[in-house]
Amino acid sequence: MPYERPKFFHVMQYAQAADRDVVDMVSGNPDWQPPEALRDGLREYADAEPDAFQYPPSEGLVDLREEIAARRGVDADRVVVTNGTGEANYLAMAAALDRDAGSEVLLADPVYPYYPGKTELLDAEATLVPAERDGSLDPDRFRDAASEETSLILVNTPNNPTGAVYSREALRALADLAADVDATLVVDEVYDHFDFTGEFESALTLDSDRVIVTTGYSKSMAITGFRVGYVVLPDHLVDTAKTRHMLVNVATSRPPQVAVLNALRETDADYYADVRAMLRGRVETFTDALDAAGAEYTTPEGGFYVLARFDDFPGTMANAKRLIDEAGVAGMPGETFGSARDEWLRFALVTPRVEEAATRLANYFG
Amino acid sequence: MPYERPKFFHVMQYAQAADRDVVDMVSGNPDWQPPEALRDGLREYADAEPDAFQYPPSEGLVDLREEIAARRGVDADRVVVTNGTGEANYLAMAAALDRDAGSEVLLADPVYPYYPGKTELLDAEATLVPAERDGSLDPDRFRDAASEETSLILVNTPNNPTGAVYSREALRALADLAADVDATLVVDEVYDHFDFTGEFESALTLDSDRVIVTTGYSKSMAITGFRVGYVVLPDHLVDTAKTRHMLVNVATSRPPQVAVLNALRETDADYYADVRAMLRGRVETFTDALDAAGAEYTTPEGGFYVLARFDDFPGTMANAKRLIDEAGVAGMPGETFGSARDEWLRFALVTPRVEEAATRLANYFG
């Protein structure tokens, strides 16, 4: 099977092995605190009776699914709690492809590398559809790319790596396209808590039986290692997703589900607002320095990534390594996100040393 | 896709909804305490710095893999930490099938229902090979059943549901068969800590590059809800398993990995010996009552299941429900484990009420 391992780990390992101080802006690992109630949830769980240590329901703890359903305005039967957004996307893509409505998957370019990886794993073929220069999507490009073989359209908003927040109209047009070609639209909203526009709307509001939404708590609660996510499916795809989840993973680990449930219930809006404010500050610091370095860059509408383009320094793996060795800043090469941003490098604002990184880049390129 | 959901949950739900007191002997959920060090590991983790809450390495925490490797006498590079033994089996089966050496899977009958389920999920075909009356395997039967299409032989020892512990000679013969037909032998050893014969030997001791071993801590640490398992692969299959693990799950949840590592390091042999002694007592209590009920039954060499056959009461789903309603004892119908034990019912000794269940069965059938 020809699927490829994403390149994140390769760059992270190179940065860690470097013979100098490196500011790591490679992965999407938050460096801020999780909600205190998450820690409380774990502490309380550590004292539970033995039966609380046994299999949770395969589709997730009942209370957690009901909490999610209430917050998202959907029926709890449509929610499957997964081993992070990663598994949520895997189940969503498999459910769409299992309908035998074709084996073509439309993905936006630049693309999160796990999507084409999962596409290959599921024996389907990816077609990349370029995003616009500002990161937005033109649904007409997707319509032109679609064929009878298209069974899945997968997009991510707020977007990694472009920082774009897609308009509700664009999502509606993609859902309509999915209906027209007998396909399913999967929308990965894992960065939904990091919307700086105030205009983000979940694709669940489209209320379409052609739409699957995936998300998780990795980013919003700063717990990428907990692996708690979920998928909201239309009724007709719930059974196939539950079955695959059961056959692959049996269930999602219970202690992190308990901790997330406690954090959901006990964490107020300030926690999320404070993180957003902190990230806004980092965006400003970083992009100011990019101005000083004479770079072109994106100002994220959402998420916590900045794409930057430096003259005569394309976003190759070799240049990412050169930047680690010569400037002491580690970012992801744009070429690992498809071809549309292969001139660019992606920097994750998940370090308190954003200012130091910015200074280093300004000095190196300035 | 025609894969079927295992029937465990159906029976459990029926038992829970029953209009009377029921002794639940359906699932393999231990009712005893996990090691205290497991709880300590969780408590300590709850106070960790934010970076301890982020992605662990995809293949598992380094310290955990090294601890496992040292205990099992294998190179840590061969170990992938998984979301329970369930994912370990999924990865092992996929790795064997991804070699494109055929699409036939040989399984022992009676069979743990997840195995044919996973076989279907992976687009392969299962062939069931009957176990002997005493639960042991005759490798010649597997050789007769094998064909050019055989790419995977999957067995489980100590066995669920028969309680058999396979001899090293039988496993060696199956590994040789795998070599002869260009297949891979997967041995699921999740009940390895529940060997009552003192003669269990892991298939890892065969030191064969045709052998994959899967296991986990669900049973040995009484934490089926934690979902921490692992797979030990021969070198040539490690990459494909790691890649699939990454693309499906990204990584195994970190808090349970930390807790298990602490429990591995800090729990002495008494914990495991005490549980075995307790289970021996339950086996005796239960089988004594089966004698009184005039039933045929298996005395497990390992694991914690007893198969029982009552005259004129075959192991159908209907009879399992009748037993819940009329006797107040819930077991699994033998017909859900293939055809070889469809006259039997399986009882899991994971309740302090084994004596009560035994009395009820003796009264009902006696």
Chai-1 contact restraints between the chains, C-beta under 6 A:
chainA,res_idxA,chainB,res_idxB,connection_type,confidence,min_distance_angstrom,max_distance_angstrom,comment,restraint_id
A,M1,B,D98,contact,1.0,0.0,6.0,A-B,restraint_1
A,Y3,B,T243,contact,1.0,0.0,6.0,A-B,restraint_2
A,R5,B,T243,contact,1.0,0.0,6.0,A-B,restraint_3
A,N29,B,Q54,contact,1.0,0.0,6.0,A-B,restraint_4
A,Q33,B,P50,contact,1.0,0.0,6.0,A-B,restraint_5
A,P34,B,F53,contact,1.0,0.0,6.0,A-B,restraint_6
A,R39,B,A46,contact,1.0,0.0,6.0,A-B,restraint_7
A,L42,B,L42,contact,1.0,0.0,6.0,A-B,restraint_8
A,L42,B,A46,contact,1.0,0.0,6.0,A-B,restraint_9
A,R43,B,A46,contact,1.0,0.0,6.0,A-B,restraint_10
A,A46,B,R39,contact,1.0,0.0,6.0,A-B,restraint_11
A,A46,B,L42,contact,1.0,0.0,6.0,A-B,restraint_12
A,A46,B,R43,contact,1.0,0.0,6.0,A-B,restraint_13
A,P50,B,Q33,contact,1.0,0.0,6.0,A-B,restraint_14
A,F53,B,P34,contact,1.0,0.0,6.0,A-B,restraint_15
A,F53,B,I223,contact,1.0,0.0,6.0,A-B,restraint_16
A,F53,B,G225,contact,1.0,0.0,6.0,A-B,restraint_17
A,Q54,B,N29,contact,1.0,0.0,6.0,A-B,restraint_18
A,Q54,B,T224,contact,1.0,0.0,6.0,A-B,restraint_19
A,Q54,B,G225,contact,1.0,0.0,6.0,A-B,restraint_20
A,Y55,B,T224,contact,1.0,0.0,6.0,A-B,restraint_21
A,Y55,B,G225,contact,1.0,0.0,6.0,A-B,restraint_22
A,P56,B,G225,contact,1.0,0.0,6.0,A-B,restraint_23
A,N83,B,N83,contact,1.0,0.0,6.0,A-B,restraint_24
A,N83,B,N249,contact,1.0,0.0,6.0,A-B,restraint_25
A,G84,B,V250,contact,1.0,0.0,6.0,A-B,restraint_26
A,G86,B,N249,contact,1.0,0.0,6.0,A-B,restraint_27
A,G86,B,V250,contact,1.0,0.0,6.0,A-B,restraint_28
A,E87,B,N249,contact,1.0,0.0,6.0,A-B,restraint_29
A,Y90,B,V248,contact,1.0,0.0,6.0,A-B,restraint_30
A,D98,B,M1,contact,1.0,0.0,6.0,A-B,restraint_31
A,G117,B,L247,contact,1.0,0.0,6.0,A-B,restraint_32
A,K118,B,L247,contact,1.0,0.0,6.0,A-B,restraint_33
A,L121,B,L247,contact,1.0,0.0,6.0,A-B,restraint_34
A,I223,B,F53,contact,1.0,0.0,6.0,A-B,restraint_35
A,T224,B,Q54,contact,1.0,0.0,6.0,A-B,restraint_36
A,T224,B,Y55,contact,1.0,0.0,6.0,A-B,restraint_37
A,G225,B,F53,contact,1.0,0.0,6.0,A-B,restraint_38
A,G225,B,Q54,contact,1.0,0.0,6.0,A-B,restraint_39
A,G225,B,Y55,contact,1.0,0.0,6.0,A-B,restraint_40
A,G225,B,P56,contact,1.0,0.0,6.0,A-B,restraint_41
A,G225,B,R254,contact,1.0,0.0,6.0,A-B,restraint_42
A,F226,B,S253,contact,1.0,0.0,6.0,A-B,restraint_43
A,R227,B,S253,contact,1.0,0.0,6.0,A-B,restraint_44
A,T243,B,Y3,contact,1.0,0.0,6.0,A-B,restraint_45
A,T243,B,R5,contact,1.0,0.0,6.0,A-B,restraint_46
A,L247,B,G117,contact,1.0,0.0,6.0,A-B,restraint_47
A,L247,B,K118,contact,1.0,0.0,6.0,A-B,restraint_48
A,L247,B,L121,contact,1.0,0.0,6.0,A-B,restraint_49
A,V248,B,Y90,contact,1.0,0.0,6.0,A-B,restraint_50
A,N249,B,N83,contact,1.0,0.0,6.0,A-B,restraint_51
A,N249,B,E87,contact,1.0,0.0,6.0,A-B,restraint_52
A,V250,B,G84,contact,1.0,0.0,6.0,A-B,restraint_53
A,V250,B,G86,contact,1.0,0.0,6.0,A-B,restraint_54
A,S253,B,F226,contact,1.0,0.0,6.0,A-B,restraint_55
A,S253,B,R227,contact,1.0,0.0,6.0,A-B,restraint_56
A,S253,B,S253,contact,1.0,0.0,6.0,A-B,restraint_57
A,S253,B,P256,contact,1.0,0.0,6.0,A-B,restraint_58
A,R254,B,G225,contact,1.0,0.0,6.0,A-B,restraint_59
A,P255,B,P255,contact,1.0,0.0,6.0,A-B,restraint_60
A,P255,B,P256,contact,1.0,0.0,6.0,A-B,restraint_61
A,P256,B,S253,contact,1.0,0.0,6.0,A-B,restraint_62
A,P256,B,P255,contact,1.0,0.0,6.0,A-B,restraint_63
